[in-house]
Amino acid sequence: MKKSMVDNAFDILTQEKKAMRFLDLWKIVAKEMEFTPSQADDNIAQFYSDLSIDGRFTSLPQNTWDLRTRQTKANSVVDTDSISVEDEEEFVPEEDVEEIMVEENEEAESEDE
């Protein structure tokens, strides 16, 4: 049975015992998968997506990747303070939505009377 691209990446990073640049890792994975150059071009974006989603891996600066288990929490935690939410003041918590809808319905009913 053939291994998936991310399973191959996991094995490679385990054997290398260090983080690797994405393109270096991809070249080895593509070779292990016996991809033609065209297949490699067709699959590189999927490989990047799969690495991003798979919880075994973590992205590091300079587009390097490593196994999450080898990285300290500080290296693998996203700084959420730098994330901004557009239109924060318009955000309505889900539990308040029903209350607002009830108030709007009551107003509409009183206007109809």
DOTORDO-175145 format. One record per atom (N, C-alpha, C, O): residue number from 1; residue in one letter; atom name; z, x, y. Coordinates in steps of 0.05 Angstrom, whole numbers. Layout:
BEGIN
<rec NUM,'a','CA',<Z,X,Y>>
...
END
This chain:
BEGIN
<rec 1,'m','N',<0,17,-24>>
<rec 1,'m','CA',<0,0,0>>
<rec 1,'m','C',<0,18,25>>
<rec 1,'m','O',<15,37,27>>
<rec 2,'k','N',<-18,11,44>>
<rec 2,'k','CA',<-20,26,68>>
<rec 2,'k','C',<3,20,88>>
<rec 2,'k','O',<10,-3,91>>
<rec 3,'k','N',<13,40,101>>
<rec 3,'k','CA',<34,36,120>>
<rec 3,'k','C',<22,27,147>>
<rec 3,'k','O',<-1,32,153>>
<rec 4,'s','N',<38,13,162>>
<rec 4,'s','CA',<30,4,189>>
<rec 4,'s','C',<30,28,208>>
<rec 4,'s','O',<41,49,201>>
<rec 5,'m','N',<18,25,231>>
<rec 5,'m','CA',<17,47,251>>
<rec 5,'m','C',<46,54,259>>
<rec 5,'m','O',<52,78,261>>
<rec 6,'v','N',<63,35,264>>
<rec 6,'v','CA',<90,41,273>>
<rec 6,'v','C',<107,53,250>>
<rec 6,'v','O',<125,70,256>>
<rec 7,'d','N',<102,45,226>>
<rec 7,'d','CA',<116,57,204>>
<rec 7,'d','C',<109,87,201>>
<rec 7,'d','O',<125,104,195>>
<rec 8,'n','N',<83,92,205>>
<rec 8,'n','CA',<74,120,205>>
<rec 8,'n','C',<87,136,228>>
<rec 8,'n','O',<96,158,225>>
<rec 9,'a','N',<88,123,252>>
<rec 9,'a','CA',<101,136,275>>
<rec 9,'a','C',<130,142,269>>
<rec 9,'a','O',<141,163,277>>
<rec 10,'f','N',<144,123,257>>
<rec 10,'f','CA',<172,127,250>>
<rec 10,'f','C',<175,151,231>>
<rec 10,'f','O',<193,168,236>>
<rec 11,'d','N',<158,153,211>>
<rec 11,'d','CA',<159,176,193>>
<rec 11,'d','C',<154,202,207>>
<rec 11,'d','O',<167,222,202>>
<rec 12,'i','N',<134,202,225>>
<rec 12,'i','CA',<127,226,240>>
<rec 12,'i','C',<150,235,258>>
<rec 12,'i','O',<157,259,257>>
<rec 13,'l','N',<161,217,273>>
<rec 13,'l','CA',<183,224,291>>
<rec 13,'l','C',<208,233,275>>
<rec 13,'l','O',<222,251,283>>
<rec 14,'t','N',<212,221,251>>
<rec 14,'t','CA',<234,229,234>>
<rec 14,'t','C',<230,258,225>>
<rec 14,'t','O',<248,274,225>>
<rec 15,'q','N',<205,265,216>>
<rec 15,'q','CA',<199,292,207>>
<rec 15,'q','C',<200,312,229>>
<rec 15,'q','O',<210,335,225>>
<rec 16,'e','N',<190,305,253>>
<rec 16,'e','CA',<189,324,276>>
<rec 16,'e','C',<216,330,287>>
<rec 16,'e','O',<221,351,298>>
<rec 17,'k','N',<235,310,284>>
<rec 17,'k','CA',<262,313,294>>
<rec 17,'k','C',<264,317,324>>
<rec 17,'k','O',<283,329,334>>
<rec 18,'k','N',<244,307,339>>
<rec 18,'k','CA',<245,309,368>>
<rec 18,'k','C',<226,288,380>>
<rec 18,'k','O',<209,277,366>>
<rec 19,'a','N',<230,282,405>>
<rec 19,'a','CA',<212,264,419>>
<rec 19,'a','C',<184,276,421>>
<rec 19,'a','O',<181,300,421>>
<rec 20,'m','N',<164,258,423>>
<rec 20,'m','CA',<137,267,425>>
<rec 20,'m','C',<122,252,447>>
<rec 20,'m','O',<128,229,453>>
<rec 21,'r','N',<103,266,460>>
<rec 21,'r','CA',<86,252,479>>
<rec 21,'r','C',<69,231,464>>
<rec 21,'r','O',<62,235,441>>
<rec 22,'f','N',<64,209,478>>
<rec 22,'f','CA',<50,187,465>>
<rec 22,'f','C',<24,195,452>>
<rec 22,'f','O',<19,189,429>>
<rec 23,'l','N',<7,209,468>>
<rec 23,'l','CA',<-19,216,457>>
<rec 23,'l','C',<-18,235,433>>
<rec 23,'l','O',<-34,233,415>>
<rec 24,'d','N',<2,253,433>>
<rec 24,'d','CA',<5,271,410>>
<rec 24,'d','C',<13,255,386>>
<rec 24,'d','O',<3,259,364>>
<rec 25,'l','N',<32,236,390>>
<rec 25,'l','CA',<40,219,368>>
<rec 25,'l','C',<17,202,358>>
<rec 25,'l','O',<13,199,334>>
<rec 26,'w','N',<1,191,377>>
<rec 26,'w','CA',<-22,174,369>>
<rec 26,'w','C',<-42,190,353>>
<rec 26,'w','O',<-53,180,333>>
<rec 27,'k','N',<-48,215,361>>
<rec 27,'k','CA',<-68,231,346>>
<rec 27,'k','C',<-59,234,317>>
<rec 27,'k','O',<-76,233,299>>
<rec 28,'i','N',<-34,239,313>>
<rec 28,'i','CA',<-24,243,285>>
<rec 28,'i','C',<-25,217,270>>
<rec 28,'i','O',<-34,216,247>>
<rec 29,'v','N',<-17,195,283>>
<rec 29,'v','CA',<-18,169,270>>
<rec 29,'v','C',<-47,162,263>>
<rec 29,'v','O',<-52,153,240>>
<rec 30,'a','N',<-65,165,281>>
<rec 30,'a','CA',<-93,158,276>>
<rec 30,'a','C',<-105,175,253>>
<rec 30,'a','O',<-120,165,237>>
<rec 31,'k','N',<-96,200,252>>
<rec 31,'k','CA',<-105,218,230>>
<rec 31,'k','C',<-94,208,203>>
<rec 31,'k','O',<-108,207,183>>
<rec 32,'e','N',<-68,201,203>>
<rec 32,'e','CA',<-55,191,179>>
<rec 32,'e','C',<-68,165,169>>
<rec 32,'e','O',<-70,160,145>>
<rec 33,'m','N',<-76,148,188>>
<rec 33,'m','CA',<-88,123,182>>
<rec 33,'m','C',<-118,125,175>>
<rec 33,'m','O',<-131,106,166>>
<rec 34,'e','N',<-128,150,178>>
<rec 34,'e','CA',<-156,156,173>>
<rec 34,'e','C',<-175,139,190>>
<rec 34,'e','O',<-195,129,180>>
<rec 35,'f','N',<-167,136,215>>
<rec 35,'f','CA',<-184,121,234>>
<rec 35,'f','C',<-208,137,242>>
<rec 35,'f','O',<-206,162,246>>
<rec 36,'t','N',<-231,124,245>>
<rec 36,'t','CA',<-254,137,258>>
<rec 36,'t','C',<-248,138,288>>
<rec 36,'t','O',<-230,125,297>>
<rec 37,'p','N',<-263,155,303>>
<rec 37,'p','CA',<-258,155,332>>
<rec 37,'p','C',<-260,127,345>>
<rec 37,'p','O',<-245,120,363>>
<rec 38,'s','N',<-278,111,335>>
<rec 38,'s','CA',<-282,84,346>>
<rec 38,'s','C',<-257,66,339>>
<rec 38,'s','O',<-248,51,355>>
<rec 39,'q','N',<-248,69,314>>
<rec 39,'q','CA',<-224,54,306>>
<rec 39,'q','C',<-199,63,322>>
<rec 39,'q','O',<-182,46,329>>
<rec 40,'a','N',<-198,89,327>>
<rec 40,'a','CA',<-175,99,343>>
<rec 40,'a','C',<-176,87,371>>
<rec 40,'a','O',<-155,79,381>>
<rec 41,'d','N',<-199,86,383>>
<rec 41,'d','CA',<-202,74,410>>
<rec 41,'d','C',<-194,45,409>>
<rec 41,'d','O',<-182,35,428>>
<rec 42,'d','N',<-202,31,388>>
<rec 42,'d','CA',<-197,2,386>>
<rec 42,'d','C',<-167,-4,381>>
<rec 42,'d','O',<-158,-25,388>>
<rec 43,'n','N',<-152,15,369>>
<rec 43,'n','CA',<-125,10,361>>
<rec 43,'n','C',<-103,22,379>>
<rec 43,'n','O',<-80,16,375>>
<rec 44,'i','N',<-110,39,398>>
<rec 44,'i','CA',<-90,53,413>>
<rec 44,'i','C',<-73,34,430>>
<rec 44,'i','O',<-48,38,432>>
<rec 45,'a','N',<-85,14,442>>
<rec 45,'a','CA',<-69,-5,458>>
<rec 45,'a','C',<-50,-21,440>>
<rec 45,'a','O',<-27,-26,448>>
<rec 46,'q','N',<-59,-29,417>>
<rec 46,'q','CA',<-42,-44,398>>
<rec 46,'q','C',<-18,-26,389>>
<rec 46,'q','O',<4,-36,387>>
<rec 47,'f','N',<-24,-1,385>>
<rec 47,'f','CA',<-3,18,377>>
<rec 47,'f','C',<18,20,398>>
<rec 47,'f','O',<42,19,393>>
<rec 48,'y','N',<10,22,423>>
<rec 48,'y','CA',<29,24,446>>
<rec 48,'y','C',<46,-1,447>>
<rec 48,'y','O',<70,1,451>>
<rec 49,'s','N',<33,-24,445>>
<rec 49,'s','CA',<48,-49,445>>
<rec 49,'s','C',<68,-51,422>>
<rec 49,'s','O',<91,-59,426>>
<rec 50,'d','N',<59,-43,399>>
<rec 50,'d','CA',<77,-44,375>>
<rec 50,'d','C',<101,-25,379>>
<rec 50,'d','O',<123,-33,371>>
<rec 51,'l','N',<96,-1,390>>
<rec 51,'l','CA',<119,17,395>>
<rec 51,'l','C',<138,5,415>>
<rec 51,'l','O',<163,7,411>>
<rec 52,'s','N',<128,-8,435>>
<rec 52,'s','CA',<145,-20,456>>
<rec 52,'s','C',<162,-42,445>>
<rec 52,'s','O',<185,-46,454>>
<rec 53,'i','N',<151,-58,426>>
<rec 53,'i','CA',<165,-81,415>>
<rec 53,'i','C',<185,-73,393>>
<rec 53,'i','O',<206,-85,391>>
<rec 54,'d','N',<178,-53,378>>
<rec 54,'d','CA',<194,-45,355>>
<rec 54,'d','C',<220,-32,364>>
<rec 54,'d','O',<220,-12,378>>
<rec 55,'g','N',<243,-43,356>>
<rec 55,'g','CA',<269,-34,364>>
<rec 55,'g','C',<277,-7,354>>
<rec 55,'g','O',<297,4,363>>
<rec 56,'r','N',<261,5,336>>
<rec 56,'r','CA',<268,32,326>>
<rec 56,'r','C',<261,54,346>>
<rec 56,'r','O',<270,76,343>>
<rec 57,'f','N',<244,47,366>>
<rec 57,'f','CA',<233,68,384>>
<rec 57,'f','C',<244,63,412>>
<rec 57,'f','O',<251,41,420>>
<rec 58,'t','N',<244,85,427>>
<rec 58,'t','CA',<251,83,456>>
<rec 58,'t','C',<231,100,472>>
<rec 58,'t','O',<224,122,464>>
<rec 59,'s','N',<224,89,495>>
<rec 59,'s','CA',<206,103,513>>
<rec 59,'s','C',<223,120,532>>
<rec 59,'s','O',<244,111,542>>
<rec 60,'l','N',<214,145,536>>
<rec 60,'l','CA',<228,164,553>>
<rec 60,'l','C',<210,172,576>>
<rec 60,'l','O',<186,166,575>>
<rec 61,'p','N',<221,186,596>>
<rec 61,'p','CA',<203,195,618>>
<rec 61,'p','C',<179,212,608>>
<rec 61,'p','O',<179,223,586>>
<rec 62,'q','N',<159,213,625>>
<rec 62,'q','CA',<134,227,619>>
<rec 62,'q','C',<119,217,595>>
<rec 62,'q','O',<106,232,580>>
<rec 63,'n','N',<122,190,590>>
<rec 63,'n','CA',<108,177,568>>
<rec 63,'n','C',<113,191,541>>
<rec 63,'n','O',<95,194,524>>
<rec 64,'t','N',<139,198,537>>
<rec 64,'t','CA',<147,208,511>>
<rec 64,'t','C',<162,186,496>>
<rec 64,'t','O',<173,168,508>>
<rec 65,'w','N',<161,188,470>>
<rec 65,'w','CA',<174,168,452>>
<rec 65,'w','C',<192,182,432>>
<rec 65,'w','O',<186,204,423>>
<rec 66,'d','N',<214,168,425>>
<rec 66,'d','CA',<232,179,405>>
<rec 66,'d','C',<244,156,390>>
<rec 66,'d','O',<241,133,397>>
<rec 67,'l','N',<259,163,369>>
<rec 67,'l','CA',<274,143,354>>
<rec 67,'l','C',<298,136,371>>
<rec 67,'l','O',<312,153,381>>
<rec 68,'r','N',<304,111,373>>
<rec 68,'r','CA',<326,101,389>>
<rec 68,'r','C',<353,113,379>>
<rec 68,'r','O',<370,119,395>>
<rec 69,'t','N',<355,117,353>>
<rec 69,'t','CA',<380,127,342>>
<rec 69,'t','C',<386,156,351>>
<rec 69,'t','O',<409,164,349>>
<rec 70,'r','N',<366,170,360>>
<rec 70,'r','CA',<371,198,369>>
<rec 70,'r','C',<377,200,398>>
<rec 70,'r','O',<385,221,408>>
<rec 71,'q','N',<374,179,413>>
<rec 71,'q','CA',<378,179,441>>
<rec 71,'q','C',<405,168,449>>
<rec 71,'q','O',<416,150,437>>
<rec 72,'t','N',<416,180,470>>
<rec 72,'t','CA',<442,169,480>>
<rec 72,'t','C',<436,143,494>>
<rec 72,'t','O',<414,137,501>>
<rec 73,'k','N',<457,127,496>>
<rec 73,'k','CA',<454,101,509>>
<rec 73,'k','C',<443,104,538>>
<rec 73,'k','O',<426,88,546>>
<rec 74,'a','N',<451,124,552>>
<rec 74,'a','CA',<442,129,579>>
<rec 74,'a','C',<412,133,581>>
<rec 74,'a','O',<399,125,600>>
<rec 75,'n','N',<401,146,560>>
<rec 75,'n','CA',<372,152,560>>
<rec 75,'n','C',<356,128,553>>
<rec 75,'n','O',<333,126,561>>
<rec 76,'s','N',<367,109,539>>
<rec 76,'s','CA',<351,87,529>>
<rec 76,'s','C',<358,60,542>>
<rec 76,'s','O',<347,39,534>>
<rec 77,'v','N',<375,60,562>>
<rec 77,'v','CA',<382,35,576>>
<rec 77,'v','C',<366,33,601>>
<rec 77,'v','O',<364,52,617>>
<rec 78,'v','N',<354,10,606>>
<rec 78,'v','CA',<339,5,630>>
<rec 78,'v','C',<357,0,654>>
<rec 78,'v','O',<377,-15,651>>
<rec 79,'d','N',<352,12,677>>
<rec 79,'d','CA',<368,7,700>>
<rec 79,'d','C',<360,-19,712>>
<rec 79,'d','O',<339,-21,726>>
<rec 80,'t','N',<376,-40,707>>
<rec 80,'t','CA',<368,-67,717>>
<rec 80,'t','C',<372,-70,746>>
<rec 80,'t','O',<363,-90,758>>
<rec 81,'d','N',<387,-52,760>>
<rec 81,'d','CA',<390,-54,789>>
<rec 81,'d','C',<363,-51,803>>
<rec 81,'d','O',<360,-60,826>>
<rec 82,'s','N',<345,-37,791>>
<rec 82,'s','CA',<319,-32,803>>
<rec 82,'s','C',<299,-55,799>>
<rec 82,'s','O',<277,-55,810>>
<rec 83,'i','N',<307,-75,783>>
<rec 83,'i','CA',<290,-98,778>>
<rec 83,'i','C',<295,-119,798>>
<rec 83,'i','O',<318,-127,803>>
<rec 84,'s','N',<274,-129,811>>
<rec 84,'s','CA',<278,-150,831>>
<rec 84,'s','C',<265,-176,820>>
<rec 84,'s','O',<246,-175,805>>
<rec 85,'v','N',<276,-198,829>>
<rec 85,'v','CA',<266,-224,821>>
<rec 85,'v','C',<254,-237,846>>
<rec 85,'v','O',<268,-239,866>>
<rec 86,'e','N',<229,-244,845>>
<rec 86,'e','CA',<216,-257,867>>
<rec 86,'e','C',<229,-285,872>>
<rec 86,'e','O',<235,-299,853>>
<rec 87,'d','N',<232,-292,897>>
<rec 87,'d','CA',<242,-318,905>>
<rec 87,'d','C',<269,-324,891>>
<rec 87,'d','O',<273,-345,880>>
<rec 88,'e','N',<287,-304,893>>
<rec 88,'e','CA',<314,-308,880>>
<rec 88,'e','C',<328,-333,890>>
<rec 88,'e','O',<341,-347,875>>
<rec 89,'e','N',<325,-339,917>>
<rec 89,'e','CA',<339,-361,928>>
<rec 89,'e','C',<328,-388,917>>
<rec 89,'e','O',<342,-408,919>>
<rec 90,'e','N',<305,-388,905>>
<rec 90,'e','CA',<294,-413,894>>
<rec 90,'e','C',<302,-417,864>>
<rec 90,'e','O',<296,-438,853>>
<rec 91,'f','N',<314,-397,853>>
<rec 91,'f','CA',<322,-399,825>>
<rec 91,'f','C',<344,-420,822>>
<rec 91,'f','O',<364,-420,836>>
<rec 92,'v','N',<340,-439,803>>
<rec 92,'v','CA',<360,-460,797>>
<rec 92,'v','C',<369,-457,768>>
<rec 92,'v','O',<352,-458,750>>
<rec 93,'p','N',<395,-452,764>>
<rec 93,'p','CA',<404,-450,736>>
<rec 93,'p','C',<398,-475,721>>
<rec 93,'p','O',<399,-497,732>>
<rec 94,'e','N',<392,-472,695>>
<rec 94,'e','CA',<384,-494,678>>
<rec 94,'e','C',<404,-517,679>>
<rec 94,'e','O',<397,-541,678>>
<rec 95,'e','N',<430,-510,679>>
<rec 95,'e','CA',<450,-531,678>>
<rec 95,'e','C',<450,-548,703>>
<rec 95,'e','O',<460,-571,703>>
<rec 96,'d','N',<439,-538,726>>
<rec 96,'d','CA',<438,-553,751>>
<rec 96,'d','C',<413,-571,753>>
<rec 96,'d','O',<412,-589,769>>
<rec 97,'v','N',<393,-565,736>>
<rec 97,'v','CA',<368,-580,738>>
<rec 97,'v','C',<373,-610,733>>
<rec 97,'v','O',<362,-627,748>>
<rec 98,'e','N',<388,-617,712>>
<rec 98,'e','CA',<393,-645,706>>
<rec 98,'e','C',<407,-659,729>>
<rec 98,'e','O',<400,-682,736>>
<rec 99,'e','N',<427,-646,741>>
<rec 99,'e','CA',<442,-657,763>>
<rec 99,'e','C',<423,-663,787>>
<rec 99,'e','O',<425,-684,799>>
<rec 100,'i','N',<405,-644,793>>
<rec 100,'i','CA',<386,-648,815>>
<rec 100,'i','C',<368,-671,809>>
<rec 100,'i','O',<362,-687,827>>
<rec 101,'m','N',<359,-674,784>>
<rec 101,'m','CA',<340,-696,777>>
<rec 101,'m','C',<354,-723,780>>
<rec 101,'m','O',<342,-742,789>>
<rec 102,'v','N',<380,-724,772>>
<rec 102,'v','CA',<395,-749,775>>
<rec 102,'v','C',<398,-756,804>>
<rec 102,'v','O',<394,-780,811>>
<rec 103,'e','N',<404,-737,821>>
<rec 103,'e','CA',<406,-742,850>>
<rec 103,'e','C',<380,-752,861>>
<rec 103,'e','O',<380,-770,878>>
<rec 104,'e','N',<358,-739,854>>
<rec 104,'e','CA',<332,-748,864>>
<rec 104,'e','C',<325,-776,855>>
<rec 104,'e','O',<314,-791,870>>
<rec 105,'n','N',<331,-783,830>>
<rec 105,'n','CA',<326,-810,820>>
<rec 105,'n','C',<343,-830,835>>
<rec 105,'n','O',<333,-852,842>>
<rec 106,'e','N',<368,-824,841>>
<rec 106,'e','CA',<386,-842,856>>
<rec 106,'e','C',<375,-847,884>>
<rec 106,'e','O',<375,-869,894>>
<rec 107,'e','N',<365,-825,897>>
<rec 107,'e','CA',<354,-828,923>>
<rec 107,'e','C',<329,-845,923>>
<rec 107,'e','O',<325,-862,940>>
<rec 108,'a','N',<312,-842,903>>
<rec 108,'a','CA',<288,-857,901>>
<rec 108,'a','C',<294,-887,896>>
<rec 108,'a','O',<281,-904,908>>
<rec 109,'e','N',<314,-892,880>>
<rec 109,'e','CA',<322,-920,874>>
<rec 109,'e','C',<333,-933,899>>
<rec 109,'e','O',<328,-957,904>>
<rec 110,'s','N',<350,-919,915>>
<rec 110,'s','CA',<361,-930,939>>
<rec 110,'s','C',<340,-935,960>>
<rec 110,'s','O',<342,-954,976>>
<rec 111,'e','N',<318,-919,961>>
<rec 111,'e','CA',<296,-924,979>>
<rec 111,'e','C',<280,-949,971>>
<rec 111,'e','O',<269,-963,989>>
<rec 112,'d','N',<279,-954,945>>
<rec 112,'d','CA',<264,-977,935>>
<rec 112,'d','C',<278,-1004,942>>
<rec 112,'d','O',<265,-1025,943>>
<rec 113,'e','N',<304,-1003,946>>
<rec 113,'e','CA',<319,-1027,951>>
<rec 113,'e','C',<316,-1038,978>>
<rec 113,'e','O',<328,-1059,985>>
END
